[in-house]
Amino acid sequence: MATDIRQLLDEGAARLHGRCSQPRREAEILLADALGRTRAYLLAHAEERIIDCDATDRYEAKLTRRAHGEPMAYLRGEKEFWSLPLRVGPEVLIPRPETERLVELALDLLPADKAQAVLDLGTGSGAIALALARERPLCQVLGSDISAEAVRLAEENALRVGLRNAEFRTGDWYEAAREQRFDLIVCNPPYVADDDPRIEADVRRFEPPGALFAGPDGLQALRKVIAKASRYLHAGGWLLVEHGDQQGAIVRELMSAAGLVAVRTARD
C-alpha cells in the first residue's frame, strides 16, 4: 500500500488512466481534498509519509467513483461558475462554462445603475441567478426550480457567497413567479432530445435527466418557457434562453409566434 504522497498520486493516476483526460491532475485534486491541503502542498511535499488512514480511505473511495465515471464536481461537491464557488450535487446539473455566455448577454441588458427584477427559470444550483445578483447588486433576482432539493442547494449557495439580492422558490417554471412581472427572464432549460447520441454515457448515468432531456425533439421545456414569457415580462422586457446548437431557427420561430420581437441568436 502506498505510504507517501508521491506513491498515492502515482497509483491514483494509474487508476484513472483512460477514464479522464488529465489523470494525474485529477488524482492531485482528489488527494488534496482528502488531506485538506492544496495541490501546491502535495507537489512540495511529495515524499511526506501519510499516516491519516481516514484521509487515504476517502481518497481511495473517490478514486473508485471517478474511475466509474462520476463527475469530479459531484465528488468534490463544488463547481466554480462566474468565479463563484458553488455547491453542487447529483440533484442539479453541473454548471457549464458555456452558460457564462448567457450571463454576459443578460448583463448587457441590465444597467448597473438601475434596480430591475430578474427571473431565472430552472435555476438548479442557482448559478445564473447568483452570477447576475453579484454583478447587478441593485437588481432583485428570483430563481425558481421544480425541484425542492435544487432550491435548497441554491439557497445554500446564496448564503455561501454572501448574496442577499437573490431568492429562490419551488415551482414548475413560472408557477413560482406568481403574479410578478420582470424586466428580464433568463433560462437554461433542458433542451437535449431524449435519444441524442452525442450525450456521453457518464452524463446520462450521473446528472439529473430532468435537467437535461426535453422530449423527442428537445423542445418541450423551451415551448413552455417561450409561450408564457410575455405574461411575466414588463413592456420592453427581455427573454434569454440557452438552447441546442441545432435549435436556433425553431427557437426564433417559437419566439416570434409568441409575440416576442427583436428576436436574435448569439453563439457561445
Beta strands, then each sheet from edge to edge (+ up, - down):
strand 1: 78-81
strand 2: 84-87
strand 3: 117-121
strand 4: 140-145
strand 5: 166-170
strand 6: 182-187
strand 7: 233-241
sheet 1: 1+ 2-
sheet 2: 5+ 4+ 3+ 6+ 7+
end
